[in-house]
C-alpha cells in the first residue's frame, strides 16, 4: 500500500510540473504577442539589415523622382543640441524625429521643428493611436526604418517596404519652404523642398499625415 501511495504522489507531482510548465509557456507567448519583442530578452534586428538603403541609393531615388536636394557633410550629430552648431551653414527648417509605438505596437514617426513643444502624453489622442506612446527601441528602429539612433529621418521610409510606420508631419514645420534631415546617416544633412518631401514619402507608399502636433501643452 505504501508503494502504491508513493507512486500516486509521484504521478501527481509529474502532472503538476507539466501543468505549471505549460502555463508558463502560455503566459510568455501571450506577453510576446501583446507587448512585442522588446518585452522579452529576444534580440530583434540587432544590426541594420543589409537590405537597408545607403545615402547614395537614397540620392539616386530622389534623382529618379526629379527631386532637387543638397547635402552637407559634417561630424556625427546625435542630438538636436549638437545640430544647432550648423545653423549658420544650412538654411531652412531644422527638425527632430520621434520614433514611437503605441500599446498595440503600431509604429509612428512624428517629424517636427527641432524646438517644437509636443505633448507626448496626449499625442495618442490626437493621432487616434491605441494608448499612450512609448519610444520605439533602437533594435526596432534598425529593423523597420533601417537607421541608427541619432540618424532618425523621414528618409527612412525608403526602407519600410511593408509600410509599418505612419509618418506624421507637424503642420508648423511644413510652413518652411525648405526642410533639413539626415540622409539615413548622421554625418550628413540633406535639404529638400517641403512639397518634395511629401512626394518622396508617397513614392515609398507612405501617405504622410500633416497634423498640428506641436503647440502649448494641454491639461490632462
C-alpha positions in Angstrom: 0.0 0.0 0.0 2.8 2.4 0.8 4.4 1.7 -2.6 1.1 2.5 -4.3 0.7 5.7 -2.3 4.2 6.8 -3.2 3.6 6.1 -6.9 0.4 8.1 -6.8 2.2 11.0 -5.2 4.9 10.9 -8.0 2.2 10.8 -10.7 0.5 13.9 -9.1 3.8 15.7 -8.9 4.6 15.0 -12.5 1.2 16.2 -13.6 1.6 19.3 -11.5 5.0 20.1 -13.0 3.8 19.5 -16.6 0.8 21.8 -15.9 3.0 24.6 -14.5 5.4 24.3 -17.5 2.5 24.6 -20.0 1.1 27.6 -18.0 4.5 29.4 -18.1 4.9 28.8 -21.8 1.4 30.1 -22.4 2.0 33.3 -20.4 5.3 34.0 -22.1 3.6 33.5 -25.5 0.7 35.9 -24.6 3.2 38.6 -23.4 5.2 38.3 -26.5 2.1 38.7 -28.8 0.6 41.6 -26.8 3.7 43.6 -26.0 6.2 42.6 -28.7 9.8 41.5 -28.8 11.0 44.5 -26.7 9.3 43.0 -23.7 11.5 39.9 -23.8 15.2 39.2 -24.0 15.0 38.0 -27.5 17.2 40.3 -29.7 15.2 41.7 -32.6 17.1 43.3 -35.5 20.4 43.8 -33.6 22.0 45.2 -36.7 20.7 47.2 -39.6 19.5 44.9 -42.4 22.0 44.6 -45.3 19.0 45.4 -47.4 18.7 48.9 -45.9 19.4 51.7 -48.4 22.6 53.7 -48.4 22.7 57.5 -48.7 23.9 57.1 -52.3 20.8 54.9 -53.0 18.6 57.5 -51.4 20.0 60.3 -53.5 19.5 58.1 -56.6 15.9 57.6 -55.7 15.4 61.4 -55.2 17.1 62.0 -58.6 14.8 59.5 -60.2 11.8 61.3 -58.8 13.1 64.6 -60.1 13.6 66.0 -56.6 16.3 68.6 -56.1 18.4 68.1 -52.9 21.6 69.5 -51.4 23.7 67.7 -48.9 26.3 69.0 -46.4 28.8 66.6 -44.8 29.7 67.2 -41.1 30.9 65.4 -38.0 28.5 62.9 -36.5 25.5 64.6 -34.8 23.5 62.7 -32.2 21.2 65.3 -30.6 19.3 68.5 -31.6 21.7 70.5 -29.4 24.7 69.3 -31.4 23.0 70.1 -34.6 22.5 73.8 -33.7 26.2 74.5 -34.4 25.4 74.1 -38.1 22.5 76.6 -38.3 24.6 79.3 -40.0 25.8 76.8 -42.7 22.5 75.2 -43.5 19.4 77.3 -44.2 15.8 76.1 -43.9 13.8 74.4 -41.2 15.7 72.1 -38.8 13.9 69.2 -37.3 13.6 66.4 -34.9 12.1 63.0 -35.5 10.3 60.9 -32.8 10.1 57.1 -33.5 7.1 56.0 -31.4 4.9 52.9 -30.8 1.5 52.6 -29.2 0.3 49.9 -26.9 -0.6 47.6 -29.8 2.8 48.1 -31.3 1.6 50.3 -34.2 4.5 52.5 -35.2 4.7 56.2 -35.9 7.3 58.7 -37.0 6.5 62.2 -35.8 8.5 64.9 -37.5 8.6 68.4 -36.2 10.8 71.5 -35.9 13.7 71.0 -33.5 12.3 73.2 -30.8 8.6 72.1 -31.2 6.8 71.5 -27.9 5.0 68.2 -28.3 2.7 66.8 -25.6 3.7 63.1 -25.8 1.2 62.2 -23.0 -1.7 63.4 -25.1 -0.4 62.8 -28.6 -2.1 59.4 -28.9 -5.5 61.0 -28.7 -4.7 63.5 -31.4 -3.5 60.8 -33.8 -6.1 58.1 -32.8 -3.4 55.7 -31.5 -4.1 52.7 -29.2 -3.0 54.0 -25.9 -0.1 56.3 -24.9 3.1 56.4 -26.9 6.4 54.9 -25.9 9.7 55.4 -27.8 10.5 52.5 -30.2 13.6 50.7 -29.3 16.9 51.0 -31.1 16.6 47.4 -32.4 13.1 48.1 -33.7 14.3 51.3 -35.4 17.1 49.4 -37.1 14.8 46.6 -38.2 11.9 48.7 -39.6 13.4 52.1 -40.5 16.9 51.0 -41.4 18.8 53.7 -39.5 20.7 54.0 -36.2 19.6 56.2 -33.3 20.8 59.7 -33.9 20.1 59.4 -37.6 16.3 59.1 -37.5 14.8 60.8 -40.5 11.7 60.6 -42.7 14.0 59.4 -45.5 14.0 56.0 -43.6 10.6 55.4 -45.3 12.7 54.1 -48.2 13.5 51.0 -46.0 10.0 50.4 -44.7 8.8 48.4 -47.6 6.0 46.8 -45.5 4.5 50.2 -44.6 4.6 49.6 -40.9 5.2 53.2 -39.9 2.7 56.0 -40.1 4.6 59.3 -40.9 3.2 62.4 -39.2 4.5 65.8 -40.3 3.8 68.7 -38.0 1.9 71.5 -39.8 4.1 74.1 -38.2 7.2 72.5 -39.7 5.5 72.4 -43.1 5.3 76.2 -43.2 9.0 76.2 -44.2 9.8 76.0 -47.9 13.0 74.0 -47.3 13.5 71.3 -44.7 16.6 69.5 -43.5 17.0 65.8 -42.5 19.8 63.3 -42.2 20.0 61.1 -45.3 20.0 57.9 -43.3 23.3 58.7 -41.5 24.1 61.4 -39.0 27.3 62.6 -40.8 25.3 64.4 -43.4 22.3 66.7 -43.6 20.1 66.9 -46.7 17.9 69.9 -47.7 14.7 69.2 -49.6 11.7 71.3 -50.5 8.6 70.8 -48.4 6.5 69.6 -51.3 9.2 67.3 -52.5 9.3 65.6 -49.0 5.7 64.7 -49.4 6.4 63.5 -53.0 9.2 61.3 -51.8 7.1 59.8 -48.9 4.2 59.0 -51.3 6.6 57.3 -53.6 7.6 54.8 -50.8 3.9 54.1 -50.1 3.7 56.3 -47.0 0.9 58.9 -47.3 2.0 61.4 -44.7 -0.4 62.8 -42.2 0.0 66.6 -41.8 -1.2 67.4 -38.3 -0.6 70.3 -35.9 1.1 68.2 -33.2 3.1 71.0 -31.6 2.0 73.9 -29.5 1.0 74.7 -25.9 0.6 71.6 -23.8 -2.9 70.7 -22.9 -4.0 69.9 -19.4 -4.6 66.2 -18.7 
